[in-house]
Amino acid sequence: MGKGMKTNKSYSKRLKVTKNGKILARKAGFNHFNAKQSRNKQLGGKKGVEFVIKNKPMSHLLPFT
């Protein structure tokens, strides 16, 4: 028998868990073409946004749940 489901590592590397258990991910749309944006918008893209996992079991996607 196997040990269970494997963690999706590519997915889990993009997320961070805070000490209170919230899951944070990077904001979308800030990989490139940022030169025309205002500085405030550029720096605002660095902040993480709370991430909610829907329709998939957390244990499959994250090793720390």
C-alpha positions as CSV (number, residue, x, y, z in Angstrom):
1,M,0.0,0.0,0.0
2,G,1.1,3.6,-0.7
3,K,1.6,6.2,1.9
4,G,-1.1,8.5,0.5
5,M,-1.4,11.3,-1.9
6,K,1.7,13.3,-3.0
7,T,2.0,17.0,-2.4
8,N,1.9,19.2,-5.5
9,K,5.3,20.8,-5.0
10,S,5.1,23.4,-7.8
11,Y,1.9,24.7,-6.2
12,S,3.0,24.7,-2.6
13,K,6.2,26.7,-3.5
14,R,4.0,29.6,-4.6
15,L,2.2,29.9,-1.3
16,K,3.2,31.0,2.2
17,V,1.5,30.1,5.5
18,T,1.5,32.8,8.2
19,K,1.8,32.0,11.9
20,N,-1.9,32.3,12.3
21,G,-2.6,29.8,9.5
22,K,-3.6,32.1,6.7
23,I,-2.4,31.2,3.2
24,L,-0.8,34.0,1.2
25,A,0.0,34.1,-2.6
26,R,1.5,36.8,-4.8
27,K,-0.8,39.2,-6.5
28,A,-1.5,38.3,-10.2
29,G,-0.2,40.5,-13.0
30,F,3.1,41.7,-11.7
31,N,5.7,39.6,-13.5
32,H,6.6,42.0,-16.2
33,F,5.4,45.2,-18.0
34,N,5.6,47.1,-14.7
35,A,7.7,50.1,-16.0
36,K,4.7,52.1,-17.0
37,Q,3.0,51.7,-13.6
38,S,3.2,54.2,-10.8
39,R,5.7,53.4,-8.1
40,N,2.9,52.9,-5.6
41,K,1.3,50.3,-7.8
42,Q,4.6,48.6,-8.5
43,L,5.3,48.2,-4.8
44,G,1.7,47.3,-4.0
45,G,2.2,44.2,-6.2
46,K,4.7,42.8,-3.8
47,K,2.2,42.3,-1.1
48,G,0.6,39.0,-0.8
49,V,-3.1,38.4,-1.0
50,E,-5.1,35.9,1.1
51,F,-5.6,32.8,-0.9
52,V,-8.6,30.4,-0.6
53,I,-8.3,26.9,-2.0
54,K,-11.6,25.8,-3.5
55,N,-12.8,22.4,-4.7
56,K,-9.5,20.6,-4.1
57,P,-8.3,18.9,-0.9
58,M,-5.7,21.1,0.9
59,S,-3.7,18.0,1.8
60,H,-3.1,17.3,-1.9
61,L,-1.8,20.8,-2.6
62,L,0.0,21.7,0.6
63,P,2.4,19.7,2.7
64,F,1.8,21.8,5.9
65,T,-1.9,21.2,6.3
